[in-house]
């Protein structure tokens, strides 16, 4: 029998196991100011949305009227799944009467959703993709949520939210939630990238890893090769290159968050280039590629359209799309070199 005095718990381990998401945000900001408290509270609300969506997904196959399509289309003309609508409403509901968020913008809504009672005091906007990779929901594969926080600038009398049409440097925070075997939340506020796992026994996101650094080079390339003949010659040449050289592995799940999380942890490159039918690509800048680009750069990686740094792009509309090459610095640079050689 071990005496109680002989049980030694490492101080670091105990401290890490007790570090919740909201506490970590305050530690990162090294402040208990009103702004720091607001950002911590916003992150806690995002975490609550993640918990609710995670619970719904875990029970989806056992509940009626949860899976499948609604029969409607979103602003981009894409078929909407029932989980898309549920997740979008979850994010709205957790911020109502919070006094934190004035506006929410997502791919499921044509215009931003305003919470007027919050606007006098909550000068923040949440941009988000409520369910990324929703085509995976019905077959029980990984999906995720992506988010970014921006501060409202000026007045928004006409409801057009034109102050959101600025480059990615205006993001205060960004992150994603991955719903898989475990629910993982990854975020940055411009001071490194940090991951948290949802502990079901505590109902809290607990710190897993601080200051994540993506390898400079990785073996994984993640792209939908079914679009091969719709790409420019430069992208086809890059794919031919990785096919002919040892050390490359193709991994593509159809869910941006799942593929990006693999790249972040293991290195490599994720590509979603434009096609002949969609030259601007499929991914939306404000609530998909810009948040992920913020994370990648904070982790020491690179985020590019092939010719332009993603965080330098100033959108002309809220739902603007952009090509995306995201991942390890050397791997993104290699793809860029093929594009530059062709002048495309």
Helices and strands as residue ranges (DSSP letters): G 4-6, H 11-17, H 21-29, H 34-58, G 60-62, E 69-73, E 79-81, H 82-95, E 101-106, E 113-114, H 116-119, E 124-132, G 134-139, E 143-151, G 162-164, G 168-170, E 171-179, E 183-188, E 194-199, E 204-209, E 220-222, G 225-230, H 233-244, E 249-250, H 256-266, E 268-272, I 285-289, H 290-298, E 302-304, G 310-312, E 324-327, H 329-342
